[in-house]
Amino acid sequence: EPSSVDTSSGEGETMSAAVPTENGLIAVGHVGEGAEADAAVWRQVDGDWERALPEAMGGEHEQWAFDVVAGEGGILVAGGESAWGEVRPRLWFSEDGERWASVDGGAGGPVDETGEETVRDVAAVGAGFVAVGSRTLDNEQDGVAWYSPDGTSWETLEAPSLGGRGRQELLTITSVSDLVVAGG
């Protein structure tokens, strides 16, 4: 059943993903075009969509959100940023869907250590989260996974099986019971 979203702001708006939460549906995407675009969050309240442009999801550079997951520990959004011609992954976290913080630290942060990482998908795992993508070093691309026990601190998982000859990349991840499955 269609659900209308008020776009009277005159800015281009794109929703990329949505997730049910304890407080209703949350969708993510971006508002604006090019360098003026910011990541955005929409919440469905009493059947109507309300847009938010959290300060953490905006700024001087183009930001966008493409995935969202809700788990025991909160809500995690995956996206990206284009800054000075470089595209890098970004992650944002909220305990309640209203207050948001950037949790990866941007350039040089845990999911952008070398400037050659991509994040493709995120999953909730218990109270924590896993993000997957790829990292390119010395013209060699390998799959990579990151883990956060709380949605705010991140570490690269040691997984030699995600690398090797040829190009590897993780594109999707899901959690089923006590099992985490990634594909790419």
C-alpha positions as CSV (number, residue, x, y, z in Angstrom):
1,E,0.0,0.0,0.0
2,P,1.5,3.3,-1.0
3,S,2.6,5.8,1.7
4,S,3.1,9.4,0.6
5,V,6.1,11.4,1.8
6,D,5.9,15.2,1.9
7,T,8.6,16.5,-0.4
8,S,7.5,20.1,-0.3
9,S,11.0,21.3,0.6
10,G,11.9,21.5,-3.1
11,E,15.0,19.4,-2.5
12,G,15.6,16.1,-4.2
13,E,14.9,13.2,-1.7
14,T,15.8,9.6,-2.0
15,M,15.0,6.8,0.5
16,S,17.4,3.8,0.1
17,A,16.5,1.4,2.9
18,A,14.0,1.0,5.8
19,V,13.8,-1.0,9.0
20,P,11.1,-1.7,11.6
21,T,12.1,-0.5,15.1
22,E,10.3,-0.5,18.5
23,N,9.2,3.0,17.7
24,G,8.0,2.4,14.1
25,L,9.6,2.4,10.7
26,I,12.8,4.3,10.0
27,A,14.1,4.9,6.5
28,V,17.4,6.4,5.4
29,G,18.7,8.0,2.2
30,H,19.8,11.5,1.2
31,V,18.4,15.0,0.6
32,G,19.8,17.4,-2.0
33,E,22.1,16.9,-5.0
34,G,25.8,16.7,-5.5
35,A,28.1,18.4,-3.0
36,E,25.0,19.8,-1.2
37,A,23.5,16.4,-0.4
38,D,23.3,15.2,3.2
39,A,22.3,11.9,4.6
40,A,18.8,11.9,6.0
41,V,16.5,9.9,8.2
42,W,12.7,9.5,8.0
43,R,10.5,8.2,10.8
44,Q,7.0,7.0,10.3
45,V,4.9,8.5,13.1
46,D,1.1,7.8,13.2
47,G,1.2,6.8,9.5
48,D,3.0,10.0,8.4
49,W,6.7,10.3,7.4
50,E,8.7,12.9,9.2
51,R,12.2,13.8,7.8
52,A,15.2,14.6,10.0
53,L,18.5,16.0,8.9
54,P,20.8,15.1,11.9
55,E,23.8,17.4,12.2
56,A,26.0,14.3,12.3
57,M,24.8,13.3,8.8
58,G,25.5,16.6,7.1
59,G,28.3,19.0,6.6
60,E,30.6,20.5,4.0
61,H,30.8,17.3,1.9
62,E,28.3,15.2,0.1
63,Q,26.9,12.4,2.4
64,W,24.4,9.6,1.7
65,A,22.9,6.7,3.5
66,F,22.1,3.4,1.8
67,D,21.5,0.8,4.5
68,V,20.0,0.7,8.0
69,V,19.7,-2.1,10.6
70,A,18.1,-2.2,14.0
71,G,19.2,-4.5,16.8
72,E,19.3,-5.0,20.5
73,G,22.0,-2.3,20.9
74,G,20.4,0.4,18.7
75,I,20.2,1.5,15.1
76,L,23.1,1.6,12.7
77,V,23.2,3.4,9.3
78,A,25.7,2.7,6.6
79,G,26.6,5.3,4.0
80,G,29.3,7.3,2.4
81,E,30.9,10.7,1.9
82,S,32.6,12.3,-1.0
83,A,35.2,14.8,0.2
84,W,37.8,16.5,-2.0
85,G,37.3,13.9,-4.7
86,E,37.7,10.9,-2.4
87,V,34.8,8.6,-1.7
88,R,34.9,7.0,1.8
89,P,32.5,4.9,3.9
90,R,30.6,6.4,6.8
91,L,28.6,4.9,9.7
92,W,26.1,6.6,12.0
93,F,24.6,5.2,15.2
94,S,21.5,6.0,17.3
95,E,20.2,4.3,20.5
96,D,16.7,5.6,19.8
97,G,16.4,6.8,16.2
98,E,16.3,10.4,17.2
99,R,19.8,11.4,18.3
100,W,22.6,10.4,15.8
101,A,26.3,10.3,15.9
102,S,29.0,9.6,13.4
103,V,30.8,6.5,14.8
104,D,33.6,5.7,12.4
105,G,35.6,8.9,12.6
106,G,35.6,9.5,8.9
107,A,39.0,9.6,7.1
108,G,41.4,7.5,9.1
109,G,38.7,5.9,11.2
110,P,38.3,2.2,11.7
111,V,36.4,1.6,8.5
112,D,38.6,4.0,6.5
113,E,42.1,3.2,7.7
114,T,43.8,3.4,4.3
115,G,41.3,5.4,2.3
116,E,40.7,2.4,0.1
117,E,37.8,0.7,1.9
118,T,34.2,0.3,1.0
119,V,31.3,-0.7,3.2
120,R,28.5,-2.5,1.4
121,D,26.2,-3.9,4.0
122,V,25.6,-4.0,7.8
123,A,23.9,-6.5,10.1
124,A,22.8,-6.5,13.8
125,V,24.4,-9.4,15.8
126,G,23.0,-9.5,19.4
127,A,23.8,-6.1,20.9
128,G,26.5,-5.5,18.3
129,F,26.9,-5.0,14.6
130,V,29.0,-6.3,11.7
131,A,29.8,-4.3,8.6
132,V,31.3,-5.8,5.4
133,G,33.0,-4.6,2.2
134,S,36.4,-4.5,0.8
135,R,39.9,-2.9,1.1
136,T,42.4,-2.3,-1.7
137,L,46.1,-2.3,-0.8
138,D,48.9,-2.3,-3.3
139,N,46.4,-2.9,-6.1
140,E,45.1,-6.0,-4.3
141,Q,41.4,-6.0,-3.3
142,D,40.3,-8.3,-0.4
143,G,37.0,-8.7,1.4
144,V,36.9,-7.2,4.9
145,A,34.6,-7.3,7.9
146,W,34.4,-5.0,10.9
147,Y,32.7,-5.7,14.3
148,S,31.3,-3.4,16.9
149,P,30.1,-4.7,20.2
150,D,28.1,-1.5,20.8
151,G,27.6,0.4,17.5
152,T,30.2,3.0,18.4
153,S,33.6,1.3,18.6
154,W,34.8,-0.6,15.6
155,E,37.6,-3.1,14.9
156,T,38.7,-5.0,11.8
157,L,38.0,-8.7,12.1
158,E,41.0,-11.0,11.3
159,A,39.7,-13.3,8.6
160,P,42.4,-14.5,6.2
161,S,39.8,-16.4,4.2
162,L,38.4,-13.1,2.9
163,G,41.6,-12.4,0.9
164,G,43.9,-14.2,-1.5
165,R,44.5,-14.4,-5.2
166,G,42.2,-12.3,-7.4
167,R,39.7,-9.7,-6.2
168,Q,37.4,-10.4,-3.3
169,E,34.6,-8.2,-1.9
170,L,31.8,-8.9,0.6
171,L,28.5,-7.5,-0.7
172,T,26.0,-8.7,1.8
173,I,25.7,-10.0,5.4
174,T,22.9,-11.3,7.5
175,S,22.5,-12.8,11.0
176,V,20.4,-15.9,11.5
177,S,20.1,-17.2,15.1
178,D,23.8,-17.6,16.2
179,L,25.1,-17.7,12.7
180,V,26.5,-14.8,10.6
181,V,26.6,-15.3,6.8
182,A,28.3,-13.0,4.3
183,G,28.4,-13.3,0.6
184,G,30.3,-11.6,-2.2
